[in-house]
Amino acid sequence: MILALLFGLIALIYASVGFGGGSSYTALLSLSGIEPRLIPIISLCCNIVVVTGGTFRFWRAGLLEWKAVLPLLVVSAPLAFLGGLTPLEETTFLAILGCTLLLSAFALILPQDRLPETKVPKPVLLALSGAVGLLAGLSGIGGGIFMAPALHLIHWAEEKRIAAFASLYILVNSITGLAGQLIKHGPQSFVEPALTYWPLLLAVLIGGQIGTHIGIQLIPPKWLRRITALLVGYAAIRLLMQAY
């Protein structure tokens, strides 16, 4: 029940700014002692539930520039699927997940000031999108926690359009990454979380809908990044200690 309440609160806060909260779900699941193979499946399902509403809202508001976002999605989606499909030993998975969460924590505490406006080559952006997609599939996060700060730093678009892209990016990578995970572990791998951990999905559904519709930032963005970085960083260290 406590985990469900925390998931609902995370979904509410992150949905209000167009994100899914996948890194926080993953961190909490890892700290709760849930079987490692279930962590990416549950986290990706929660991501999908939360960002679907936000993506629809951004699309209705005309904030998705398809010409700009489609190339990045075309590169990331197949690699997220490949990441989800890749078989991993438990220690290898824990190491990858720990490193991913540690990188997420660093990304969250980086200065948010923009770099001097420069033209970033398109192949560089595509390579970054592909790498993040692969990492998203392997670890069970959506990838927005990496892409959004990077796009913000390089002046890729205004803040609302970056939030819209991040929401769609998380949704697509979560769907394809989950597909890979389900093929790898078999359909029964979805049945178990659905039957056992359905309160988590219900909690993020309710929290995500509230956050999407009211759009209120309950915590200032600076403090939200810091709190999340502490949680994710602590979970990362615990996971790396388990792996090694």
Phi, psi and omega in degrees: 000318178297318179297319179296318179296318178296319178298317180297320179292318178299315180299318180299312183295313185285325179296332181293341178241015172090012181249168183261332181088018186303320181295324179289319176300314181299318179298313181295319179296319180293323179286339181275355178080019178289146181308127187307321183295339180273342186301307181295327181294312180295315182297316180293322176299317179296319177304311182300315181300318186284312190276348179301313179296319180295319179298317179298319180297315179296321179297316179297329181277358178073028184264358179262113177266098189299326180298327181275324188272330186299316179302321180292324179286322180298328178280317188284322187300310179298325181286328174295320176298315179298320178298317178294329183280340186291121178287136182226140169294154184301318180294324178293317179299315180298321179295315179297316180296317179298315179296320179297315179294324178295318176297322178298318179298318178295320179298325182288330183262000176296146176304140183268003178294141181284150174284160172306138186299120179224157179272113179270126181303140181302319178302328179293316178296319180295320179295319178297315180299318179295317180297318180293321177300315179298315179296323179297316179293322181292320190259339180092026173246168183275337178098349181297332181296337177265316186290318184298311178299322180296315181292326178294318183296326185263012179061039183298323179194176176291162189302318182295324179287327175292319177298320179296315178298316182300320179297313178294320180299314179297317181298310183295313180295325179292320180294312182289322177296320178295320178302316178296318179298318182291322177294320182294315185264348182094158183302330181297339180292340177271326182297316183299309177299323182297320182279324186268321188248024181300331177300330178292317179294320178296320181296316181287331175298312181292311180297318180296319179295318179297312181298319181296320186277324182272332176058032181262129176274101182291332179237132177306141184309322181298315181286327176299316179297318183293314180297315179296319180299320179296313180297310183293319179296318178298315178297322180299315180296319178298317180295318180293326176293322176294320184290326186245000000 
